């Protein structure tokens, strides 16, 4: 990922927070047949290794889990993002020398990819992934709510994914390259938006 120095995020806790908050990631592998990518819900086990381990699962019919990766896999996690109009810049009124841009948070996690089909490991991943997304619901659904034979049949249709993270890259592009007046204009414009992600970005723009 191209990261100009002003936008680099090396704060491990911030990077992990973005991973935890992402509801859907993009999992990418390079293969002899070309690049393959799948949108996947993934979760981070922070207790394993220096940077943690990414877990998830793919449909067994997905070719990505059958074609051996060449080198590391890549999981892409996106945080809040927002379009930034030049109309919000004080510089527009002063010189007119401005262009549109996009503010966003992104984390790229790299590591060796392991695919597995053991029923016990698959059930553990499915349980943990379900608990991760159901945990805040008033009446959370659990895998154990479904009939055991149905669950076992579903497990036979998926392949587990394990990726120990060996490298993390973080980018937090929040108008840091603009002057204080421009940043204030962007923050005010986004804060007034009806789009929740815009308001989330507004809160991240430095004063």
C-alpha positions in Angstrom: 0.0 0.0 0.0 1.3 3.4 -0.9 1.6 5.4 2.3 3.0 9.0 2.3 4.7 9.8 5.6 1.9 12.1 6.8 -0.6 9.3 6.6 1.3 6.4 8.1 -0.2 4.8 11.1 2.3 2.7 13.1 0.2 2.5 16.3 -0.4 -1.2 16.8 -3.5 -0.7 19.0 -5.1 1.6 16.4 -4.4 -1.0 13.7 -5.9 -3.8 15.8 -8.9 -1.6 16.6 -9.5 -1.1 12.9 -9.3 -4.8 12.3 -11.7 -5.6 15.2 -14.2 -3.0 14.0 -14.2 -4.1 10.3 -17.3 -6.1 9.6 -16.1 -7.4 6.2 -12.5 -7.7 4.9 -11.0 -8.6 1.5 -8.8 -11.7 1.5 -6.3 -11.7 -1.4 -3.8 -14.3 -2.6 -1.5 -14.4 -5.6 -1.5 -17.7 -7.4 -0.1 -19.3 -10.6 -3.6 -18.6 -12.0 -3.4 -14.9 -11.1 -4.7 -12.9 -8.1 -7.7 -14.3 -6.3 -9.8 -12.2 -3.8 -12.8 -13.0 -1.6 -14.9 -10.6 0.7 -14.9 -12.4 4.1 -15.8 -11.7 7.7 -12.6 -12.3 9.6 -11.5 -12.0 13.2 -8.2 -11.4 14.9 -6.9 -13.6 17.7 -4.6 -11.2 19.5 -3.3 -13.9 21.9 -1.3 -15.6 19.2 2.1 -14.4 17.9 3.6 -10.9 17.8 0.8 -9.3 15.7 -2.0 -11.8 16.2 -3.6 -14.4 13.9 -6.4 -13.9 11.4 -9.1 -16.5 11.2 -12.1 -17.1 8.9 -13.6 -19.5 6.4 -14.4 -19.8 2.8 -16.9 -21.9 0.8 -15.3 -25.2 -0.2 -16.4 -24.5 -3.8 -14.4 -21.3 -3.8 -11.3 -21.8 -6.0 -9.2 -19.5 -3.8 -8.9 -22.3 -1.2 -7.9 -24.9 -3.7 -5.1 -23.0 -5.6 -1.9 -22.8 -3.6 -0.8 -19.2 -2.8 2.5 -17.9 -4.0 3.9 -16.1 -1.0 1.9 -14.4 1.7 -1.8 -13.7 1.7 -3.2 -10.2 2.3 -6.2 -9.3 4.4 -7.5 -5.7 3.7 -9.5 -4.0 6.5 -11.2 -0.7 5.9 -12.3 1.8 8.5 -14.5 4.9 8.0 -14.2 6.7 4.7 -15.6 9.9 3.2 -15.4 12.0 0.0 -13.9 15.4 0.6 -15.2 18.3 -1.7 -12.8 21.2 -2.4 -15.7 23.5 -1.4 -14.9 22.9 2.3 -11.3 24.2 2.0 -10.5 27.8 3.0 -7.8 27.6 0.3 -10.6 27.4 -2.3 -11.7 30.9 -1.4 -8.1 32.1 -1.3 -6.5 30.7 -4.4 -8.9 28.2 -6.0 -6.0 25.8 -6.2 -7.7 22.7 -4.7 -9.0 19.3 -5.9 -11.3 16.7 -4.5 -9.9 13.8 -2.5 -11.0 10.9 -0.2 -10.3 10.4 3.5 -10.1 6.9 4.8 -8.6 4.4 7.2 -7.1 1.2 5.9 -5.0 -1.7 7.4 -3.2 -4.3 5.4 -2.3 -7.6 7.2 0.2 -10.0 5.5 1.1 -13.5 6.4 1.4 -17.2 5.4 -1.9 -18.8 4.6 -3.1 -22.1 6.0 -6.4 -23.7 4.8 -7.8 -26.5 6.9 -10.8 -28.9 6.9 -10.7 -30.5 10.4 -14.2 -30.4 11.8 -13.2 -29.5 15.3 -11.1 -26.5 14.1 -13.8 -25.4 11.7 -16.4 -25.5 14.5 -14.2 -23.4 16.7 -13.7 -20.8 14.0 -17.4 -20.7 13.3 -18.3 -20.4 17.0 -15.8 -17.6 17.5 -16.8 -15.7 14.4 -20.5 -16.0 15.3 -19.9 -14.8 18.9 -17.8 -11.9 17.6 -20.8 -10.6 15.5 -23.7 -11.7 17.8 -22.1 -10.6 21.1 -23.7 -7.1 21.3 -27.2 -8.3 20.4 -29.9 -8.4 23.1 -30.6 -12.1 22.3 -27.5 -13.4 20.5 -27.8 -16.4 18.3 -25.3 -19.2 18.8 -24.2 -22.0 16.6 -25.5 -24.5 19.2 -29.0 -23.1 18.6 -29.0 -25.1 15.3 -29.4 -28.9 15.2 -26.0 -30.7 15.5 -26.5 -32.7 12.3 -27.3 -29.5 10.4 -24.2 -27.8 11.8 -22.0 -30.8 10.8 -23.4 -30.7 7.3 -22.7 -27.0 7.0 -19.1 -27.5 8.2 -18.5 -30.0 5.4 -19.2 -27.2 2.9 -16.5 -24.8 4.2 -12.7 -24.6 4.5 -11.0 -22.8 7.4 -8.5 -20.0 7.0 -5.6 -19.2 9.4 -3.1 -16.5 8.6 -0.5 -15.5 11.3 0.3 -11.8 10.7 3.9 -11.2 9.9 3.5 -7.6 8.8 1.0 -4.8 9.3 0.6 -1.6 7.3 -1.7 1.2 8.4 -2.9 4.3 6.6 -5.0 7.0 8.2 -5.6 9.7 5.6 -7.4 12.5 7.4 -6.4 15.7 5.7 -3.1 15.9 7.6 -1.5 17.4 4.5 -3.9 20.4 4.6 -3.5 23.5 6.8 -5.5 24.0 10.0 -8.2 26.1 8.3 -8.7 23.5 5.5 -8.9 20.7 8.1 -11.5 22.6 10.1 -13.6 23.1 7.0 -13.5 19.4 6.1 -14.3 18.4 9.7 -17.3 20.8 9.8 -18.6 19.7 6.4 -18.4 16.0 7.2 -19.8 16.5 10.7 -23.0 17.9 9.1 -23.4 15.0 6.8 -26.3 12.5 7.1 -23.9 9.7 6.4 -22.7 8.0 9.6 -19.3 7.2 8.1 -18.8 10.8 7.1 -19.4 11.9 10.7 -16.9 9.1 11.9 -14.3 10.6 9.6 -15.0 14.1 10.9 -14.1 13.0 14.4 -10.7 11.6 13.3 -9.5 14.8 11.5 -6.7 16.4 13.6 -7.4 19.9 14.8 
